[in-house]
Amino acid sequence: MNIDQANTDAVGRMISARPMLTGVATARDVIPGMRDGLLLHAGPPIGWDRMSGPLRGAVIGALLFEGLASTEAEAIERVEAGEVEFAPCHHHQSVGPMAGVTSASMAVYVVENTEGGNRAYSNLNEGYGKVLRYGAYAPEVLDKLRWMNEVMAPLVARALDGLGGIDVRALLAEALHMGDEGHNRNKAGSLLFTKHLAPAIGEASDDRSAAAGVVRFLGDNALGVLNPVMAACKAMADAAHGVEGSTLVTAMARNGTDFGVRVSGLGDDWFTAPAATPDGLYFSGFTAEDANPDIGDSTITETAGIGAFAMAAAPAIVTFVSGSPSDALNATLEMYDITVAEHQHFTIPQLDFRGTPVGIDVRKVVEFGVTPRVNTGIAHREAGIGQVGAGLVRPPIEIFREALTAFAEKHGV
Amino acid sequence: MNIDQANTDAVGRMISARPMLTGVATARDVIPGMRDGLLLHAGPPIGWDRMSGPLRGAVIGALLFEGLASTEAEAIERVEAGEVEFAPCHHHQSVGPMAGVTSASMAVYVVENTEGGNRAYSNLNEGYGKVLRYGAYAPEVLDKLRWMNEVMAPLVARALDGLGGIDVRALLAEALHMGDEGHNRNKAGSLLFTKHLAPAIGEASDDRSAAAGVVRFLGDNALGVLNPVMAACKAMADAAHGVEGSTLVTAMARNGTDFGVRVSGLGDDWFTAPAATPDGLYFSGFTAEDANPDIGDSTITETAGIGAFAMAAAPAIVTFVSGSPSDALNATLEMYDITVAEHQHFTIPQLDFRGTPVGIDVRKVVEFGVTPRVNTGIAHREAGIGQVGAGLVRPPIEIFREALTAFAEKHGV
């Protein structure tokens, strides 16, 4: 068995994947296996009993949104009565930032890898303030979700139809030349996304006030493109999954309690350990005491060679996640040690247009004792509150050791 | 006389200026001294006999646009008969990229320095392809100018009214953190500009197709914000002009034949010498043989501490103007030697958020023999053709020596 060759094949599929954002649809209509009463969540599998505050908050919010409960207490009752099913987004070709909770009625982005034929999905980004993905579920949170479903989603869907889709890989390549890293800094990407959509949204609606409201919401949300970017990264990573003999990481995800990884040559097994709490900068009035452990599927960006792996392209991000521009440069440089390739499409001007480090090799992580770097938002540890900051984190090294042991056992090495 | 103190005062006014884009109006209605039969042009004063091809081409186009001539031959006849007046944009509180030709009927951006009270103006950016500013005057050029005047300008004007203006200094500060340098690379700034305007344009019009057309034109023009940025830089530079005893450069401009500078403490005199031809990258089918000497008022950006002075913030620009990312870094570093301050509002993430070098001191240019760096577009040397490339250039050092001599004579030093 040639592991290097298997990894080269796998990373080649990841790099050559061409994720196109083709539409917006209702989750139950497009996500395989999606059904009423099923809630998708970020990270590896977890039951209600072990869920952290922000994930519980998002679950409560989603049940209220679906009309499956009318109060917080009723929502908890239904969960405890076993009437709600949970599954990782990743088990349904999906990803969601932070809590990642996606229910059957929610609008989702549809991304198609036109090179490999696989699809991926993500919910819509809610912007700032009190939002479900950080575990808030106040009436204003649900109102915004309803507006997104009823006003925004149909207009964006019609706009995407009119445009014939948006090439997310090309958008990301451009954004990396404009100071984004594609995970925590998506300012340029979100503006590119808005500029593609804005005229098409204007043409798609005869309600100019509604259209202007959607365009303003998109333009003012510097994270607006994160969700389609995550779905694009999921499509790229899935293209590399299932290559026999490959030690490439094809998913990294956190549910707020555990950090889990999947490996290309190890099927659908998760290797998990308790998630760390990010180091970072806190919003006024909050401290590290308030922080929940690491949460969200957004580490799919690092899995696909952007995010913290492309941080050298985004020196201004340090005002948000802490550190200095040279730390940002070093974050990228370090990741070359644990990856198997340099990205052909994602390049970093600051490094003379060198390709981003891509394709995390479990063997290299264990050999060098260097875990992947991750940029992330920080959720309050209690349900119902929201974001308290942003920072840096790494997965626990044990999960890579366990994965390598499983790989060795599987192949009798 | 304390020259250092005078320069500190002057650069302080430049830095603290707060240019707000407040409107779009017709040149004759707002530009002081603007009248029918007067054409403003880039650079220091020049007559028809010494004008280069691209400036002549733009003059012909403007006369056709104004209906003052119906053919190229008739336009030239009118000029040669002395029926057309010429004046630098700079003599009318205005600036224009490349040929900079602005006529009485053209729509212009209105920028107000809310700190100093002075105003500045610039024409609207025409985007790519055959455009007046590069000396083209084919029917398609005039058609686009008419569309800009009749469709785009009124909608942008109403949108700006609705928004209460756009803070160009804040926009530039953000764009410098997104890989722009504000002169030849305005990708991020133009997207920020579009995101501000797009919803307001949608709200301002009941013709959704017209509105979408304007939003698409703005979104697809990565130089769209250059003209309001130039007017903003003119407003900042003018705020620093007229400080007795100051050796600060307050205007650098080229008319395609001569490069000229003005100095804060030397009134309205221009110091000029023949403009050099830029070094750069040429579009397919063109070579340095086709290049016109340096042209345009866009060097007002470098005068105000952005453009090539902020090039360290824009490593990706080298794909457009030539060189490597380290050249871009060194361009900025070198400019600290000939400037008197670091900008408080314009910072460079790559240099640990150091302020851009701002306030060119004629004394330092002469003492160190280091002339200001300039990023620029390159026009074809013949009228009627257009852009052939983009590159780097510097003003001739003689003009700084002459200015310093004039300063010494004035003050009997």
Boltz contact constraints between the chains, C-beta under 6 A:
constraints:
  - contact:
      token1: [A, 177]
      token2: [B, 179]
      max_distance: 6.0
  - contact:
      token1: [A, 177]
      token2: [B, 316]
      max_distance: 6.0
  - contact:
      token1: [A, 178]
      token2: [B, 178]
      max_distance: 6.0
  - contact:
      token1: [A, 178]
      token2: [B, 179]
      max_distance: 6.0
  - contact:
      token1: [A, 178]
      token2: [B, 188]
      max_distance: 6.0
  - contact:
      token1: [A, 179]
      token2: [B, 177]
      max_distance: 6.0
  - contact:
      token1: [A, 179]
      token2: [B, 178]
      max_distance: 6.0
  - contact:
      token1: [A, 179]
      token2: [B, 179]
      max_distance: 6.0
  - contact:
      token1: [A, 188]
      token2: [B, 178]
      max_distance: 6.0
  - contact:
      token1: [A, 188]
      token2: [B, 188]
      max_distance: 6.0
  - contact:
      token1: [A, 191]
      token2: [B, 191]
      max_distance: 6.0
  - contact:
      token1: [A, 191]
      token2: [B, 195]
      max_distance: 6.0
  - contact:
      token1: [A, 194]
      token2: [B, 195]
      max_distance: 6.0
  - contact:
      token1: [A, 195]
      token2: [B, 191]
      max_distance: 6.0
  - contact:
      token1: [A, 195]
      token2: [B, 194]
      max_distance: 6.0
  - contact:
      token1: [A, 195]
      token2: [B, 219]
      max_distance: 6.0
  - contact:
      token1: [A, 198]
      token2: [B, 198]
      max_distance: 6.0
  - contact:
      token1: [A, 198]
      token2: [B, 215]
      max_distance: 6.0
  - contact:
      token1: [A, 199]
      token2: [B, 212]
      max_distance: 6.0
  - contact:
      token1: [A, 199]
      token2: [B, 215]
      max_distance: 6.0
  - contact:
      token1: [A, 199]
      token2: [B, 216]
      max_distance: 6.0
  - contact:
      token1: [A, 202]
      token2: [B, 202]
      max_distance: 6.0
  - contact:
      token1: [A, 202]
      token2: [B, 208]
      max_distance: 6.0
  - contact:
      token1: [A, 202]
      token2: [B, 211]
      max_distance: 6.0
  - contact:
      token1: [A, 202]
      token2: [B, 212]
      max_distance: 6.0
  - contact:
      token1: [A, 203]
      token2: [B, 208]
      max_distance: 6.0
  - contact:
      token1: [A, 203]
      token2: [B, 212]
      max_distance: 6.0
  - contact:
      token1: [A, 208]
      token2: [B, 202]
      max_distance: 6.0
  - contact:
      token1: [A, 211]
      token2: [B, 202]
      max_distance: 6.0
  - contact:
      token1: [A, 212]
      token2: [B, 199]
      max_distance: 6.0
  - contact:
      token1: [A, 212]
      token2: [B, 202]
      max_distance: 6.0
  - contact:
      token1: [A, 212]
      token2: [B, 203]
      max_distance: 6.0
  - contact:
      token1: [A, 215]
      token2: [B, 198]
      max_distance: 6.0
  - contact:
      token1: [A, 215]
      token2: [B, 199]
      max_distance: 6.0
  - contact:
      token1: [A, 216]
      token2: [B, 199]
      max_distance: 6.0
  - contact:
      token1: [A, 219]
      token2: [B, 195]
      max_distance: 6.0
  - contact:
      token1: [A, 315]
      token2: [B, 349]
      max_distance: 6.0
  - contact:
      token1: [A, 315]
      token2: [B, 350]
      max_distance: 6.0
  - contact:
      token1: [A, 316]
      token2: [B, 177]
      max_distance: 6.0
  - contact:
      token1: [A, 316]
      token2: [B, 349]
      max_distance: 6.0
  - contact:
      token1: [A, 325]
      token2: [B, 349]
      max_distance: 6.0
  - contact:
      token1: [A, 325]
      token2: [B, 352]
      max_distance: 6.0
  - contact:
      token1: [A, 349]
      token2: [B, 315]
      max_distance: 6.0
  - contact:
      token1: [A, 349]
      token2: [B, 316]
      max_distance: 6.0
  - contact:
      token1: [A, 349]
      token2: [B, 325]
      max_distance: 6.0
  - contact:
      token1: [A, 350]
      token2: [B, 315]
      max_distance: 6.0
  - contact:
      token1: [A, 352]
      token2: [B, 325]
      max_distance: 6.0
